[in-house]
Amino acid sequence: DIVGILCLVSVAATLDFRYHHAEELEKYLKGVHAAYPSITHLHSIGRSVEGRDLWVLVLGRFPTHHKIGIPEFKYVANMHGDETVGREILLHLIDLLVTSYRRDPIITRLLNNTRIHIMPTMNPDGFEATEVPDCYYSRGRYNKNGEDLNRNFPDAFENNSANIQPETQAVMNWIKNETFVLSANLHGGALVASYTFDNGNSVTGSSTGYSRSPDDDVFIHLAKTYSSNHASMYKGTGCDNRQSFPGGITNGYSWYQLEGGMQDYNYVWGQCFEITLELSCCKYPPADQLEKFWRDNKVALIEYIKQVHLGVKGQVTDKNGNPIPNAIVEAEGRPHICPYRTNEQGEYFLLLLPGTYVLNATVPGFKSMLKRVEIPDNTGNFSALKQDFSFSEVSTSIRPRVSSCPKTPLYQELAEFSAAVKPTLHVLVLMTAMLVIFK
């Protein structure tokens, strides 16, 4: 109808290449939701120190709730309030997704098979406080309480004494309430895709200047996917002569050590693989450069979302076909310090590169089930390999109740425990098994 068409035109017309402050950003998101109510859901996951909403726009065929088999993906930008490029290109990504749905076959399949959460700003107070845009540094980096939100999360390696901020707590609750599989947080001040771990100790090999996670191969692939699809990141030239990043990627710890970072928190406690995307040498570039930043990142942003369909997914059920929450499902040889568990619907998602793996499903108190799987590259089909587990001896009345993984520095415990032995993968496997038993 004519009203609908006018509505669509007005939304499209409102998004130009400039910086959108809090009220304009909110107005734009509400306009998109009003114009595309069937494929979007707009909600606030909390408020900043100054009371601004932390808006998230969810896009997909089932935007309001999780659907079995459809993985959850997120982009978060503007965590440092003066790093602004990500904030604006996420608005343009939203525009691309909603206007291409049912017109572009790739975007249509992506939205039909993925639930995409976009948070343009995690630190709206910091953005509003940045009065004079600067390439290098401003107070707007921090939230209103003067805290760096990317040093504010629980840390897996050392006690983080920072007081958890409202913005951080909102994101932690959000991660807990969704089944996120893949994520990226968008920063500025460099041009590189950085991946877990940001912190480390002897267990993760940080004495060699590289802190390796059990899924290091997957993280390298994820970072390369973004950088190789970006207009220039893959060249690895960095922003000055002192820094070069081969292939446009880096292990976070290799670049510089960081305590209380969001990407490590996602991976350890959220069962979500997150990388950090540094998108501009200048933190807060002039608005007339935004269109070029959008062009440089557009393909990479879409290709990265597709990687949520890597690997394997499935359900763990009892003899009556009822889902078993809190079952552990992991690939042998890559144990997570907080074992990856099924959600309320008994679902698991494991990001794995193509290859042969043995999956181990464990319901506490019962015999583990092992399955060998051959994982193809299914990202082009927008669905990971499906592999279910049915525990015939488990009945509905038995429900594993598991307390959440403790927020203590888990790798610190491992480092102390293994001080006498050179840490190897076998030690890590043993440690993880013991942690599972004693927690």
Secondary structure, DSSP 8 states (H G I E B T S, - for coil): -HHHHHHHHHHHHH--SS---HHHHHHHHHHHHHH-TTTEEEEEEEE-TT--EEEEEEESSSTTS--TT--EEEEEE-SSTT--HHHHHHHHHHHHHHHHTTTSHHHHHHHHH-EEEEES-S-HHHHHH--S--SS--GGGS-TTS--GGG-S--SSS---S---HHHHHHHHHHHHS-EEEEEEEE-SEEEEEES-SS--GGGTGGGT----TTHHHHHHHHHHHHHHSSSGGG---SSTT---GGGEEEHHHH---SS-HHHHHHHHS--EEEEEEEESSSS--GGGHHHHHHHHHHHHHHHHHGGGSSEEEEEEETTS-B-TT-EEEETT---SS--B--TTSEEEE---SEEEEEEEE-TTS--EEEEEEE---GGGT--EE--EEETT--TT----------S-HHHHHHHHTTTS---HHHHHHHHHHHHHH-
